């Protein structure tokens, strides 16, 4: 159960564990296109080239996730926020570990500023 006062130390450790187990970052949003994954919005380990590469001109092993695969409709979302979701996922790879570190830093400052009772 999540604490209403913010994440517990155990929850922070769990978040760090998940981040450490994921594919290393940074991650990028890529716009790809081909006959099998039309208008693919993907999260990738390499930056977008701006050329909308078609397979086999991109390495599928660089793709971490996809927020839109139109043909066939494998990945889609009703609110059509494919690009926004992709940017969030790509950013989270580096943002989440930074936020956890900042929480730990701030807690350390608080602990050293509050005299023991």
C-alpha positions as CSV (number, residue, x, y, z in Angstrom):
1,X,0.0,0.0,0.0
2,X,1.3,3.5,-0.9
3,X,1.9,5.9,1.9
4,X,-0.1,9.2,1.6
5,X,3.0,11.0,2.9
6,X,5.1,10.0,-0.1
7,X,7.0,6.9,-1.0
8,X,8.5,4.9,1.8
9,X,12.2,3.8,1.7
10,X,11.0,0.4,0.6
11,X,9.0,1.8,-2.2
12,X,11.9,4.0,-3.3
13,X,14.1,0.9,-3.3
14,X,11.5,-0.9,-5.4
15,X,11.4,1.9,-7.9
16,X,15.2,1.9,-8.1
17,X,15.2,-1.8,-8.7
18,X,12.7,-1.5,-11.6
19,X,14.8,1.3,-13.2
20,X,18.0,-0.6,-12.8
21,X,16.5,-3.7,-14.4
22,X,15.2,-1.8,-17.5
23,X,17.1,-1.3,-20.7
24,X,19.8,1.4,-20.1
25,X,19.0,4.9,-21.3
26,X,18.7,7.4,-22.5
27,X,15.6,6.6,-24.5
28,X,14.3,8.6,-27.5
29,X,11.0,8.9,-29.4
30,X,11.2,7.7,-33.0
31,X,8.8,8.0,-35.8
32,X,9.1,5.0,-38.1
33,X,7.0,3.7,-40.9
34,X,6.6,0.5,-43.0
35,X,4.0,-1.8,-44.4
36,X,3.9,-3.8,-41.2
37,X,3.9,-1.1,-38.6
38,X,2.5,1.9,-40.3
39,X,3.1,5.2,-38.5
40,X,5.0,3.5,-35.7
41,X,5.6,5.8,-32.7
42,X,8.4,4.1,-30.8
43,X,10.6,4.5,-27.8
44,X,14.2,3.6,-28.9
45,X,17.7,3.5,-27.5
46,X,18.9,5.6,-30.4
47,X,17.7,9.1,-31.5
48,X,15.2,9.7,-34.3
49,X,16.8,10.6,-37.6
50,X,13.8,12.5,-38.9
51,X,13.6,10.2,-41.9
52,X,10.8,7.9,-40.8
53,X,12.8,4.8,-41.7
54,X,11.1,1.8,-43.0
55,X,12.1,-1.7,-42.0
56,X,14.7,-3.1,-42.6
57,X,16.4,0.3,-42.5
58,X,16.0,0.4,-38.7
59,X,17.2,-2.2,-36.2
60,X,14.2,-3.6,-34.3
61,X,16.5,-4.4,-31.4
62,X,16.7,-0.7,-30.7
63,X,13.0,-0.4,-30.0
64,X,12.0,-0.5,-26.3
65,X,8.3,0.1,-26.6
66,X,5.7,1.5,-29.0
67,X,2.7,3.7,-28.3
68,X,1.2,3.4,-31.8
69,X,1.3,0.6,-34.4
70,X,-1.5,1.3,-36.8
71,X,-1.4,-1.5,-39.3
72,X,-2.4,-3.9,-37.9
73,X,-3.7,-2.1,-34.8
74,X,-1.3,-3.6,-32.3
75,X,-0.7,-0.6,-30.1
76,X,-3.1,2.3,-29.9
77,X,-4.9,4.5,-27.4
78,X,-8.3,6.0,-27.5
79,X,-7.3,9.6,-26.7
80,X,-4.7,9.6,-29.6
81,X,-1.9,10.8,-27.3
82,X,0.7,8.5,-28.9
83,X,3.4,11.2,-29.2
84,X,2.8,12.5,-25.7
85,X,2.9,9.0,-24.2
86,X,6.1,8.2,-26.1
87,X,7.8,11.4,-24.8
88,X,6.6,10.6,-21.2
89,X,8.0,7.0,-21.4
90,X,11.3,8.1,-23.0
91,X,11.7,10.8,-20.4
92,X,10.8,8.6,-17.5
93,X,13.9,6.4,-18.1
94,X,16.1,9.2,-16.8
95,X,13.6,11.3,-14.8
96,X,12.5,8.6,-12.4
97,X,16.0,7.7,-11.2
98,X,16.7,11.5,-10.8
99,X,13.5,12.0,-8.8
100,X,14.3,9.1,-6.5
101,X,17.8,10.5,-5.9
102,X,16.4,13.9,-5.2
103,X,13.9,12.5,-2.7
104,X,16.7,10.7,-0.9
105,X,18.9,13.8,-1.0
106,X,16.1,16.0,0.5
107,X,15.3,13.4,3.2
108,X,19.0,13.4,4.1
109,X,19.0,17.2,4.5
110,X,15.8,17.0,6.6
111,X,17.3,14.3,8.8
112,X,20.4,16.3,9.4
113,X,18.4,19.5,10.1
114,X,16.0,18.1,12.6
115,X,17.6,17.6,16.0
116,X,17.1,14.1,17.5
117,X,14.4,13.9,20.2
